[in-house]
């Protein structure tokens, strides 16, 4: 409410013509996009410093040399565990703002909430992710800064009370600015926002987003000059026969990316359903397990940027790199699956770089005359794995080019990214960002209406005050029941209260005027035995499809473990009414 009051005050005191120019006309989106980009650039730098602050506290300033020096083994276990204890309350009480990667929440807000993100997200996400990463959590800073930037964009949209469509654009501006600031990659930030977060390319969307990305990059340059995130030696294609090996690397990257996605969400389900401790303590448990792994593989702690650089220079031993492929996937899955806070972008780059290093070591050993060094394959692999995991080849081709400034190897990068993404899409229609959204019934590719219906469950609106009819009820008694009821359909049950059919008005009409049958038939004789029913976990899209398939107005909702046990009734009218209320609520938000 305070933001709307501020907007009204500005409108009244600035003057209506100027307000309309700044807030309601297209030039305002360019101005606001630039402002969002600048704020996101500063936010990204603050977030980076916050991570370093907590890292120095937790590791006593010794994190960067952890691979070559020895902290006490018990400290390596206790530090991630302590971080988990600190973030546990944040991710428990504010899961949408603090838990996990953050990018799926941004996508969800665009589809279901017209881009409205709670303002507290800026603070909560910064704090939770900084503590998690600072204490060695195996995750990245990219997902959190995208959510922070998007929340900044949404906050400006709420401040000026702009339309839903423009609110979404400002959210996209924040996402683009976050990636641009983190990687010093303005074009990559634009493509990331439009290909992954927003899922659309339009001129009206493109202009403010690119302004935001450039503005965020300018702020990044002010702090770090025009330096790429990863400095790499010069690479080139030794022989065009190498393209065959890069195709194979793309195939392997697609498979590893799919393995990463499945492992990540399997661990999330495991911690949610199988680990029987209070959710506040689960990040600490994840930190404990992570610390145990880190005793043997300290490289898995944090975002792994230093180890990526080592792989790009060919300084990682192939057999260590081989184990790191799977240990890093395991570590990230434990960190995020247990309720940690951080992104999956950097872990994907890490996994891709060590995969490429292993593969490059093999092909260079077998064919030294026609292959580049393993560092070149590490560079290509780091892009190919994330491209496959995110289903976003063009974004990764551009980002990889911008963060390395290496043009000579762009053809292998393009080949491997396209191949890996094709494999990943063949194996599953969902990326690492949309997997959980699909589980919630949200399909970002089918529009807001379908996603709203998919996000609502039958269990939330089922009517548990329903009437059943015994299978031996006479026709006269049936007529008496329906004449005093507001329902149109009645489950018919046996003596064990198990459903044997469904009785509708259509069934009754068939014999209503047959005088000779009224005294002979009972409910069981009239009921339809081929019953179409719903489960509580079904979403409303699935419910509407079943309503349409048989033209029914009501359907029974049954116990999933006992499909002949009715627990409620659902009407088509209730589904439509619930959808309309949800739309009104999200429009107001």
C-alpha positions in Angstrom: 0.0 0.0 0.0 2.8 2.4 0.8 4.2 2.1 -2.7 0.9 3.0 -4.3 0.7 6.0 -2.0 4.1 7.2 -3.0 3.1 6.8 -6.7 0.0 8.8 -6.1 2.0 11.5 -4.4 4.5 11.7 -7.3 1.6 11.9 -9.8 -0.1 14.7 -7.9 3.1 16.7 -7.3 5.1 16.1 -10.5 2.2 16.9 -12.6 0.0 14.7 -14.8 1.7 15.3 -18.2 5.3 14.6 -16.9 4.0 11.6 -14.9 2.4 10.1 -18.0 5.6 10.5 -19.9 7.7 8.9 -17.3 5.4 6.1 -16.2 2.8 5.4 -18.9 4.6 6.0 -22.2 7.1 3.7 -23.9 10.1 6.0 -23.2 9.6 5.3 -19.5 10.4 1.6 -20.0 13.8 2.5 -21.3 14.4 4.9 -18.4 13.2 2.4 -15.8 15.1 -0.4 -17.5 18.3 1.6 -17.1 17.5 2.4 -13.5 16.8 -1.3 -12.7 20.1 -2.2 -14.5 22.1 0.3 -12.4 20.5 -0.9 -9.1 21.0 -4.5 -10.1 24.6 -3.9 -10.9 25.2 -2.4 -7.4 23.1 -5.2 -5.9 25.3 -7.8 -7.7 28.5 -6.2 -6.3 27.0 -6.0 -2.8 26.0 -9.6 -3.0 29.5 -10.7 -4.1 31.1 -8.8 -1.2 28.5 -10.3 1.2 29.6 -13.8 0.1 33.2 -12.9 0.6 32.4 -11.4 4.0 30.8 -14.6 5.3 33.5 -16.8 3.6 36.2 -14.9 5.5 34.2 -15.4 8.8 33.5 -19.1 8.2 36.9 -20.1 6.8 39.0 -17.6 8.6 40.3 -16.2 5.3 41.6 -19.6 4.2 39.0 -20.7 1.7 41.0 -20.0 -1.5 43.9 -22.2 -0.3 41.7 -25.0 1.0 42.7 -27.3 -1.9 46.3 -27.1 -1.0 46.4 -26.6 2.7 44.7 -28.5 5.5 42.0 -27.2 7.8 41.2 -29.6 10.5 38.9 -32.3 9.2 36.2 -31.5 11.8 36.2 -27.9 10.7 35.6 -28.9 7.1 32.5 -30.7 8.3 31.3 -28.2 10.9 31.6 -25.1 8.7 28.9 -26.1 6.0 26.8 -27.5 8.9 26.9 -24.2 10.7 25.9 -22.4 7.6 23.0 -24.8 7.2 21.9 -24.1 10.8 21.9 -20.3 10.1 19.9 -20.5 6.8 17.5 -23.2 8.0 15.0 -20.7 9.6 15.1 -18.4 6.5 14.4 -21.2 4.0 11.8 -22.7 6.2 9.7 -19.6 6.9 10.4 -17.9 3.5 11.0 -20.7 1.0 9.9 -18.7 -2.1 12.3 -15.9 -1.2 15.3 -17.8 0.2 15.3 -21.5 -0.8 16.9 -23.2 -3.8 18.0 -21.5 -7.0 15.5 -18.6 -7.3 15.1 -18.6 -11.0 12.1 -20.9 -11.0 10.4 -18.6 -8.5 11.0 -15.7 -10.9 9.5 -17.7 -13.8 6.5 -18.6 -11.6 5.9 -15.0 -10.6 5.8 -14.0 -14.3 3.3 -16.7 -15.2 1.0 -16.6 -12.2 1.5 -13.3 -10.5 2.0 -10.8 -13.3 5.6 -10.3 -12.3 4.9 -9.3 -8.7 7.7 -10.4 -6.4 7.8 -9.5 -2.7 10.1 -6.7 -1.8 11.6 -8.6 1.1 13.1 -11.0 -1.5 16.0 -8.6 -2.1 17.2 -8.9 1.5 16.2 -12.5 2.3 17.7 -14.0 -0.8 20.9 -11.9 -0.4 21.4 -13.0 3.2 20.4 -16.7 2.8 22.5 -17.3 -0.3 25.5 -15.4 1.0 25.6 -17.5 4.1 25.1 -20.7 2.2 27.9 -19.9 -0.3 30.1 -18.3 2.3 30.0 -21.5 4.4 31.0 -23.6 1.4 27.6 -24.7 0.0 28.0 -26.3 -3.3 26.0 -23.8 -5.4 26.4 -20.7 -7.5 25.6 -17.0 -7.1 23.9 -16.6 -10.5 20.4 -17.8 -9.6 20.2 -15.7 -6.5 21.4 -12.5 -8.2 18.8 -13.1 -11.0 16.1 -13.3 -8.4 17.5 -10.3 -6.5 17.6 -8.3 -9.8 14.1 -9.4 -10.7 12.8 -8.4 -7.3 14.4 -5.0 -7.8 12.6 -4.6 -11.2 9.3 -5.8 -9.6 9.8 -3.3 -6.8 10.1 -0.4 -9.2 7.0 -1.7 -11.0 5.0 -1.8 -7.8 6.3 1.6 -6.8 4.9 3.2 -9.9 1.9 0.9 -10.1 2.5 0.0 -13.8 0.5 -2.5 -15.9 1.0 -6.2 -15.6 2.8 -6.5 -19.0 5.3 -3.8 -18.1 5.8 -5.3 -14.7 7.0 -8.5 -16.4 9.4 -6.5 -18.6 11.0 -4.9 -15.5 11.4 -8.3 -13.9 13.1 -9.4 -17.1 15.3 -6.3 -16.9 16.4 -7.3 -13.4 17.2 -10.8 -14.5 19.3 -9.6 -17.5 21.1 -7.1 -15.3 22.0 -9.8 -12.8 23.6 -12.1 -15.3 25.3 -9.2 -17.1 26.8 -7.9 -13.9 28.0 -11.3 -12.6 29.6 -12.4 -15.9 30.4 -9.0 -17.5 28.3 -10.3 -20.4 25.6 -7.8 -21.6 24.4 -9.8 -24.6 24.4 -13.0 -22.6 22.3 -11.3 -19.9 19.7 -10.2 -22.5 19.5 -13.6 -24.1 19.3 -15.4 -20.7 16.4 -13.2 -19.6 14.5 -13.6 -22.8 15.3 -17.3 -23.6 15.1 -18.8 -20.1 13.3 -16.4 -17.7 10.6 -14.8 -19.9 10.5 -17.2 -22.8 9.6 -14.6 -25.4 11.3 -12.3 -27.9 9.6 -9.0 -28.8 10.9 -5.6 -29.7 9.0 -3.9 -26.9 10.5 -6.3 -24.4 14.0 -6.3 -26.0 14.8 -2.6 -25.8 14.4 -2.0 -22.0 16.1 -5.3 -21.3 19.2 -4.6 -23.3 19.4 -1.1 -21.7 19.2 -2.7 -18.3 21.9 -5.3 -19.2 24.2 -2.6 -20.5 23.7 -0.4 -17.4 24.4 -3.3 -15.1 27.6 -4.2 -17.1 28.7 -0.6 -16.8 28.5 -0.8 -13.0 30.4 -4.1 -13.1 33.1 -2.4 -15.2 33.4 0.4 -12.7 34.3 -2.2 -10.0 36.2 -4.8 -12.0 37.2 -3.1 -15.3 36.5 -4.9 -18.6 37.9 -8.2 -17.6 36.2 -11.5 -18.5 35.3 -13.8 -15.6 37.5 -16.6 -16.9 40.9 -15.8 -18.5 41.8 -18.6 -20.8 44.7 -19.4 -23.0 44.3 -19.0 -26.8 42.6 -22.1 -28.3 42.0 -23.0 -31.9 40.8 -25.9 -34.0 43.8 -28.0 -34.8 42.0 -30.0 -37.5 38.4 -30.0 -38.7 38.4 -33.7 -37.9 38.1 -32.5 -34.3 34.5 -31.5 -34.9 33.7 -35.2 -34.6 35.1 -35.2 -31.1 33.1 -32.1 -30.2 29.9 -33.8 -31.4 30.7 -36.7 -29.1 31.4 -34.3 -26.2 28.0 -32.7 -26.9 26.3 -36.1 -26.6 28.1 -36.9 -23.3 27.2 -33.4 -22.0 23.5 -33.9 -22.8 23.5 -37.2 -20.9 25.4 -35.8 -17.9 23.1 -32.7 -17.8 20.1 -35.0 -17.7 21.8 -37.0 -14.9 22.4 -33.7 -13.0 18.7 -32.7 -13.3 17.3 -36.0 -12.2 19.8 -36.3 -9.3 19.1 -32.8 -8.1 15.3 -33.3 -7.9 15.6 -36.9 -6.6 17.5 -35.5 -3.6 15.0 -32.8 -3.1 12.2 -35.4 -3.0 14.4 -37.5 -0.7 14.9 -34.8 1.9 11.3 -33.6 1.7 9.7 -37.0 2.0 12.2 -39.5 3.6 14.2 -37.4 6.0 12.1 -37.3 9.2 13.6 -34.3 11.0 12.3 -30.8 11.3 12.7 -28.8 8.0 14.7 -26.1 9.8 17.4 -28.7 10.5 17.6 -30.2 7.0 20.1 -27.6 5.6 22.4 -28.4 8.5 22.2 -32.1 7.8 22.9 -31.4 4.1 25.9 -29.3 5.3 27.2 -32.2 7.4 27.1 -34.6 4.5 28.7 -32.0 2.2 31.5 -31.5 4.7 32.1 -35.2 4.9 32.5 -35.3 1.1 34.7 -32.2 1.2 37.3 -33.9 3.4 38.2 -36.0 0.3 37.2 -33.6 -2.4 37.6 -30.0 -1.1 37.1 -28.7 -4.7 33.3 -29.2 -4.4 32.9 -26.4 -1.8 31.6 -23.1 -3.0 30.9 -22.1 -6.7 34.0 -23.8 -7.9 35.2 -20.9 -10.1 38.9 -21.5 -9.2 38.7 -25.2 -10.2 37.0 -24.2 -13.4 40.0 -21.9 -14.2 42.4 -24.8 -13.3 40.5 -27.1 -15.8 40.6 -24.4 -18.5 44.4 -24.2 -18.2 44.7 -28.0 -18.2 45.9 -28.3 -14.6 43.4 -30.9 -13.4 44.5 -34.5 -13.4 42.1 -36.6 -15.5 41.2 -39.2 -12.9 40.5 -36.6 -10.3 38.4 -34.7 -12.8 36.5 -37.9 -13.6 35.4 -38.3 -9.9 34.6 -34.6 -9.6 32.0 -34.9 -12.3 29.8 -37.0 -10.1 30.9 -35.7 -6.7 30.1 -32.2 -7.7 26.6 -33.2 -8.9 26.1 -35.1 -5.6 27.3 -32.1 -3.6 25.1 -29.6 -5.3 22.1 -32.0 -5.1 22.7 -32.4 -1.3 23.1 -28.6 -0.8 20.0 -27.5 -2.6 17.9 -30.7 -2.0 18.3 -30.3 1.8 17.0 -26.7 1.6 20.1 -24.7 0.9 20.2 -21.4 -1.0 22.1 -20.9 -4.3 22.2 -21.4 -8.0 22.9 -24.3 -10.4 24.6 -22.2 -13.1 28.1 -22.4 -11.6 27.9 -26.1 -10.6 26.8 -26.8 -14.2 29.9 -25.0 -15.6 32.1 -26.8 -13.1 30.7 -30.2 -14.1 31.0 -29.4 -17.8 34.6 -28.2 -17.4 35.8 -31.4 -15.7 33.8 -33.5 -18.1 35.5 -31.7 -21.0 38.9 -32.1 -19.3 38.5 -35.9 -18.9 37.3 -36.2 -22.5 40.0 -33.9 -23.8 42.7 -35.9 -22.0 41.5 -39.1 -23.7 41.2 -37.8 -27.2 44.5 -35.8 -27.0 46.2 -39.0 -25.8 44.8 -41.0 -28.6 45.0 -38.4 -31.4 47.6 -35.8 -30.4 48.3 -34.6 -33.9 44.7 -33.6 -34.7 43.3 -32.4 -31.3 43.7 -29.4 -29.1 44.7 -29.7 -25.5 42.3 -30.8 -22.8 41.7 -27.1 -21.8 39.9 -26.5 -25.1 37.5 -29.4 -24.4 37.0 -28.1 -20.8 35.9 -24.8 -22.2 33.4 -26.3 -24.6 32.2 -28.8 -22.0 31.4 -26.1 -19.5 29.0 -24.5 -22.0 27.5 -27.7 -23.3 26.4 -29.1 -20.0 24.6 -25.9 -18.8 23.1 -25.4 -22.3 21.6 -28.9 -22.0 20.5 -28.5 -18.4 18.8 -25.2 -19.1 17.6 -26.0 -22.6 19.2 -22.7 -23.7 21.9 -23.2 -26.3 22.0 -19.7 -27.7 22.3 -18.1 -24.2 25.3 -20.3 -23.4 27.0 -19.8 -26.7 26.9 -16.0 -26.1 27.8 -16.1 -22.4 30.7 -18.5 -23.0 32.0 -16.2 -25.7 31.6 -13.1 -23.6 33.2 -14.5 -20.4 36.2 -15.9 -22.2 36.6 -13.4 -25.1 37.8 -16.4 -27.1 36.5 -16.4 -30.7 38.6 -19.1 -32.2 36.7 -21.9 -30.5 33.2 -20.6 -31.1 32.4 -23.3 -33.8 33.1 -26.2 -31.4 31.1 -24.4 -28.7 28.1 -24.0 -31.1 28.2 -27.6 -32.2 28.5 -29.1 -28.7 25.8 -26.8 -27.2 23.3 -27.6 -29.9 23.9 -31.4 -29.8 23.8 -31.5 -25.9 20.6 -29.5 -25.8 19.0 -31.7 -28.5 19.8 -34.8 -26.4 18.4 -33.2 -23.2 15.2 -32.2 -24.9 14.8 -35.6 -26.4 15.1 -37.2 -22.9 12.8 -34.7 -21.2 10.7 -31.6 -22.2 11.7 -30.0 -18.9 14.8 -28.1 -18.1 16.5 -27.8 -14.7 14.4 -24.7 -14.1 11.0 -26.0 -15.3 11.1 -29.5 -13.7 9.7 -28.3 -10.4 7.3 -25.9 -12.1 5.8 -28.8 -14.1 5.4 -30.8 -10.8 3.3 -27.9 -9.5 1.2 -28.0 -12.7 2.8 -24.8 -14.2 3.6 -24.9 -17.9 5.3 -21.7 -18.8 5.0 -22.5 -22.5 1.2 -22.7 -22.5 0.3 -19.3 -21.0 -1.0 -17.9 -17.8 -4.5 -19.5 -17.8 -3.2 -23.0 -18.2 -0.6 -22.5 -15.6 -3.0 -21.0 -13.1 -5.3 -24.0 -13.5 -2.3 -26.4 -13.3 -1.1 -24.8 -10.1 -4.4 -25.5 -8.3 -5.2 -28.9 -6.9 -8.5 -30.8 -6.5 -7.8 -31.3 -2.8 -8.1 -27.5 -2.3 -11.7 -27.2 -3.5 -13.3 -30.6 -3.1 -16.7 -30.6 -1.4 -16.6 -33.1 1.4 -20.3 -32.6 2.3 -21.8 -35.0 -0.2 -24.6 -37.5 -0.3 -24.3 -41.2 -1.2 -27.1 -43.6 -2.1 -27.1 -47.3 -1.0 -27.1 -49.7 -3.9 -30.3 -51.3 -2.7 -32.3 -48.0 -2.4 -35.6 -48.2 -4.2 -36.6 -45.9 -7.0 -39.2 -44.1 -5.0 -36.7 -43.3 -2.3 -34.2 -42.2 -4.8 -36.7 -39.6 -6.2 -37.3 -38.4 -2.6 -33.5 -38.0 -2.0 -32.8 -36.0 -5.2 -35.8 -33.8 -4.8 -34.4 -32.5 -1.5 -30.8 -32.3 -2.7 -28.8 -29.6 -4.5 -26.5 -32.3 -6.1 -26.8 -33.7 -9.6 -24.7 -36.8 -9.1 -24.6 -39.4 -6.3 -22.1 -42.1 -5.6 -23.8 -45.5 -5.2 -22.1 -47.5 -2.4 -22.4 -51.1 -1.1 -22.7 -52.3 2.5 -19.0 -51.7 3.0 -19.4 -48.1 1.9 -17.4 -48.8 -1.3 -18.5 -47.1 -4.5 -20.0 -49.4 -7.1 -21.3 -46.7 -9.5 -22.5 -43.2 -10.0 -26.2 -42.1 -10.3 -27.1 -39.0 -12.2 -30.3 -37.3 -13.2 -29.8 -38.7 -16.7 -30.0 -42.2 -15.4 -33.2 -41.4 -13.5 -34.9 -39.8 -16.6 -34.6 -43.1 -18.5 -37.1 -44.9 -16.2 -39.0 -41.9 -14.7 -42.0 -42.4 -16.9 -41.9 -46.2 -17.0 -44.6 -47.0 -14.5 -43.9 -50.7 -14.5 -40.3 -50.4 -13.5 -40.5 -48.0 -10.6 -41.2 -50.7 -8.1 -38.7 -53.1 -9.5 -35.5 -51.2 -9.9 -33.0 -50.1 -7.3 -30.1 -47.7 -7.3 -27.6 -50.4 -8.4 -29.7 -51.1 -11.5 -29.6 -47.5 -12.6 -26.1 -46.5 -11.7 -23.3 -46.1 -14.3 -20.6 -48.6 -13.3 -17.9 -47.1 -15.6 -17.1 -44.3 -13.2 -14.7 -41.5 -14.1 -13.2 -40.1 -10.9 -10.5 -37.7 -9.7 -7.7 -37.9 -7.1 -6.9 -35.1 -4.7 -3.5 -34.5 -6.3 -5.0 -33.9 -9.7 -4.8 -30.3 -10.9 -7.8 -28.4 -12.2 -6.6 -28.7 -15.8 -6.8 -32.5 -15.5 -10.2 -32.1 -13.8 -11.6 -30.0 -16.7 -10.3 -32.6 -19.2 -12.2 -35.3 -17.4 -15.3 -33.2 -17.2 -15.1 -32.6 -20.9 -14.5 -36.2 -21.8 -17.9 -37.4 -20.5 -19.8 -34.1 -20.4 -20.3 -34.4 -16.6 -21.1 -31.5 -14.2 -19.9 -33.4 -11.1 -17.2 -36.0 -10.5 -16.4 -38.1 -7.4 -13.0 -37.6 -5.7 -11.6 -40.8 -4.4 -8.8 -42.0 -2.0 -5.7 -42.7 -4.1 -4.9 -45.8 -2.1 -8.5 -47.0 -2.2 -10.0 -45.9 -5.5 -13.5 -47.2 -4.6 -13.6 -45.0 -1.5 -15.3 -41.7 -2.1 -13.9 -38.7 -0.1 -15.8 -35.9 -1.9 -17.4 -34.5 -5.0 -16.2 -31.8 -7.3 -18.4 -29.7 -9.6 -17.4 -28.0 -12.8 -18.9 -24.8 -11.5 -16.5 -24.8 -8.5 -13.5 -25.2 -10.8 -14.5 -22.2 -12.9 -15.3 -20.1 -9.8 -12.0 -21.0 -8.2 -10.1 -20.0 -11.4 -11.9 -16.7 -11.6 -11.1 -15.8 -8.0 -7.4 -16.7 -8.5 -7.2 -14.5 -11.6 -8.8 -11.6 -9.7 -6.3 -12.0 -6.8 -3.2 -12.1 -9.1 -4.5 -9.1 -11.1 -4.8 -7.2 -7.8 -1.3 -8.2 -6.8 
